């Protein structure tokens, strides 16, 4: 059953059908499917496929927008269960999160926020297109342990570097750690801009954040 369900999830995103996507998400939960597995094996495969179609000119921006809406509708249904499944036992630390200046992609960043929050981190989500000054101001205001910057565009990755430079200029690092992620980001880029860590996906982001707080299961 799950394979057919994952296939239908993929298709609902490619079709840009939020109602179907939400229904399938509900069906998954009713069948005891892990919500993160539903994202990773179903809905995220669909959005990646849609992105590839867009990249090679087979899909246009309004279609991609519809796919993104369908993705959000599915995640909205799955999110409460993800939060419920999280441990939330101890306060792990404070993380200021946002998407880099000029970048409005937030599906992945929101997933990272949900997973980190479900696992006990206190998340201050600044949303999308966040300037370095806004990251610094929030980090100071809440006395953050970690600042996380997501970027999906090759052009906005420079915004991640700008945030790290701003944290340095304001004397916040090395106490405040800077982590980055997003489809276009690589560990090479992270090393190049002096980030304290990089992760490929939301689960790795959790492990990374825990390691940086000295509460992980592996070395950072
Ligand atoms: Co856009 N877009 N988009 N887009 N879009 C990409 C990124 C692109 C690769 C598509 C393509 O051409 N194939 C391409 C970028 C090319 C490049 O720069 N190399 C692109 C483009 C060009 C654009 C526009 C410029 C299009 C235009 O207007 N002509 C425009 C830019 C707008 C802007 O930001 N200024 C644009 C717009 C949009 C939509 C609005 C339609 C929509 C976004 C909706 C939204 O987010 N609210 C959209 C979408 C949906 C995508 C794709 C298809 C999917 C992104 C996504 O949600 N993935 C994307 C193609 C792709 O990535 N394959 C694409 C699912 C999500 C779960 O994964 O975001 O990677 P992801 O997040 C993962 C990990 O990366 C990681 O964990 C997450 C969960 O596992 N992660 C972190 C993310 N952030 C992290 C932070 C961390 C740690 C891990 O620590 C802080």
Boltz pocket constraint, residues with backbone or C-beta under 6 A from the ligand:
constraints:
  - pocket:
      binder: B
      contacts: [[A, 44], [A, 47], [A, 48], [A, 50], [A, 51], [A, 52], [A, 54], [A, 55], [A, 56], [A, 61], [A, 64], [A, 65], [A, 67], [A, 68], [A, 98], [A, 102], [A, 103], [A, 104], [A, 105], [A, 106], [A, 107], [A, 108], [A, 109], [A, 111], [A, 112], [A, 147], [A, 148], [A, 149], [A, 150], [A, 151], [A, 152], [A, 153], [A, 154], [A, 155], [A, 179], [A, 180], [A, 181], [A, 182], [A, 183], [A, 184], [A, 198], [A, 199], [A, 200], [A, 201], [A, 202], [A, 203], [A, 205]]
      max_distance: 6.0
